[in-house]
Amino acid sequence: MRTEPIAPSLRVGRGRPDPLELIRGLEPKAALAAELKPALSDRDALAEAYRCLECGTPEVPAPCQVACPAEVDVAGFVGRIARGDAGGAARLILSSNPVGGSCARVCPTELLCEGACVLNTARDRPVDIGRLQRYAMDAAFADPASLVVDLPVKNGLRVAVIGAGPAGLATAAFLEGAGFIVTIFDDRPKAGGLVRYAIAPYRLWDEPLPEEQSWLAGLGVEFRLEHPIQSPVDLRELEAEYDAVVLAVGLGPDVRTQYPGGELPGIYESLPFIEAVKTDRPPAMGRRVAVIGGGNTAIDVAREALRLGAAEVTLVYRRTEAEMPAYPEEVAGARREGIRFQFLASPVAFRGSSHVEAVVAQVMRLGEPDATGRRRPEPVPGETVEILADSVVMAIGQEPRLTFLRMIPGLEIDRGRIVADPKTGATGNPRYFAAGDAVNGGDTVVAAVHLGKVAAHGVRQALLGGDAP
Ligand SMILES: Cc1cc2nc3c(=O)[nH]c(=O)nc-3n(C[C@H](O)[C@H](O)[C@H](O)COP(=O)(O)OP(=O)(O)OC[C@H]3O[C@@H](n4cnc5c(N)ncnc54)[C@H](O)[C@@H]3O)c2cc1C
């Protein structure tokens, strides 16, 4: 246990607002922006920080730190907030997680740090770690001088990072902090990857990505945005100019499907749909919306459609709730907001004359478990169901970026994922390292940060020698 005095718990901090209350009666833009985890006031942050028992020691980290893929010293930063040092808290967070402000808003904390909190018992509730992390980062970004740190002397080695999503940003921060000269290339106009263009606006719209980018630029990272690396010639140029290249390219567009009627107006793919919402071009939603899929993206899209004004939103999934890849908390949140679920139904066609009017779905039943351990859906012969819908969003996953990855000689790819050493991010091509969704097949922002850290470590070892820290 820590030796610093433990402050007494003042009171149970305020809980989070009911999501339905948040959006009731609001215009679409305001409903979309109404945060599920709003900022804490100074008073609430202090009261919440005092609840933390600051457990753990340097030798035996606290359970919340162990549960965090970025290994943020939660007890350490919460203790600093309790002592009025938000800048110190933010510096500690950034030392483990360069996108700590974004993670504070988007991490599934219930499953990670807060799930592991020792106060997470039947009689109590965990410390609101996510919102405390946000509190520290917001306070520090409002006072950038509090984040100034001594920069190391440059070692003259240059690294190109392809992709300005969380994996690329984390890799760049750790390498720049270790004395490398880092340039990030990204094809999009803004940094952040899916965090900017796909994560639900009621978690994060834009802030604090610009601040995180500025902080990284302050470390020395050069951003070349709207700069796709798209041909073997582009790659050869990077290889000539840089000592190592890190592939943090994430996954590609939505998985394509072809059903009769799929060309009807009113049918969208999930990523362009969310991007349109997040760039202030929300698609016109009908009264009835069907969302196809059972993952977190499908849940997000359903909740966004509701906020855009749809009266009835139905999520259509081919297995049952028990097999849904979406987090149970997210499913429960969607259900509380009134999202309907049509389980054991798999689309086979769309019906409509000049616009989509219904999803025609094959009725399924569950068979034996498949390779993932989940029971396999099987068609019930001759049984279909129609779900009336004047807008449909397909949210069934992302394709890997195979065309691009195949341009890199020696790169090994397994089921769409780059094969990379889990301890170094090294790939089959000694000039290339890899991190993020492109390696793990799609997970969370904080998992991408972890792999970014691993790749930075691998580059350091490869370019500076085996014992590099
Ligand atoms: C709809 C949706 C909602 C999500 N919600 C959450 C959430 O709430 N919480 C959470 O933790 N995770 C969430 N995730 C997952 C999370 O966003 C990803 O795991 C994470 O962003 C992966 O980071 P990355 O850096 O590997 O890839 P990305 O974020 O995809 O970034 C890759 C970047 O590389 C760029 N790029 C690709 N190829 C090239 C090239 N050839 N040249 C130049 N640039 C290139 C891309 O444009 C992109 O900017 C969500 C994902 C989706 C799809």
The ligand as a Gaussian input file, in Angstrom:
#p B3LYP/6-31G(d) Opt

LIG

0 1
 C      -17.643000       2.848000     -35.185000
 C      -16.511000       2.574000     -34.226000
 C      -16.651000       2.956000     -32.903000
 C      -15.613000       2.708000     -32.006000
 N      -15.788000       3.087000     -30.706000
 C      -14.782000       2.885000     -29.821000
 C      -14.909000       3.329000     -28.471000
 O      -15.944000       3.899000     -28.073000
 N      -13.858000       3.107000     -27.632000
 C      -12.709000       2.503000     -28.041000
 O      -11.785000       2.358000     -27.240000
 N      -12.576000       2.064000     -29.317000
 C      -13.567000       2.256000     -30.209000
 N      -13.421000       1.838000     -31.504000
 C      -12.153000       1.172000     -31.906000
 C      -11.016000       2.188000     -32.074000
 O      -11.479000       3.347000     -32.746000
 C       -9.861000       1.555000     -32.843000
 O       -9.481000       0.356000     -32.189000
 C       -8.641000       2.482000     -32.906000
 O       -8.973000       3.730000     -33.471000
 C       -7.528000       1.826000     -33.738000
 O       -6.454000       2.719000     -33.848000
 P       -5.398000       2.608000     -35.041000
 O       -4.468000       3.763000     -34.835000
 O       -4.854000       1.245000     -35.116000
 O       -6.236000       2.805000     -36.374000
 P       -7.160000       3.975000     -36.912000
 O       -7.808000       4.704000     -35.794000
 O       -8.025000       3.360000     -37.937000
 O       -6.140000       4.989000     -37.615000
 C       -5.434000       4.631000     -38.790000
 C       -5.135000       5.897000     -39.570000
 O       -4.260000       5.574000     -40.649000
 C       -4.690000       6.260000     -41.831000
 N       -4.183000       5.515000     -42.983000
 C       -4.488000       4.242000     -43.336000
 N       -3.796000       3.880000     -44.429000
 C       -3.030000       4.950000     -44.772000
 C       -2.091000       5.179000     -45.821000
 N       -1.799000       4.237000     -46.708000
 N       -1.500000       6.409000     -45.893000
 C       -1.777000       7.375000     -44.975000
 N       -2.663000       7.188000     -43.967000
 C       -3.271000       5.995000     -43.856000
 C       -6.205000       6.220000     -41.685000
 O       -6.849000       7.184000     -42.478000
 C       -6.364000       6.521000     -40.195000
 O       -6.380000       7.917000     -39.960000
 C      -14.431000       2.067000     -32.434000
 C      -14.298000       1.674000     -33.769000
 C      -15.328000       1.920000     -34.661000
 C      -15.202000       1.486000     -36.093000

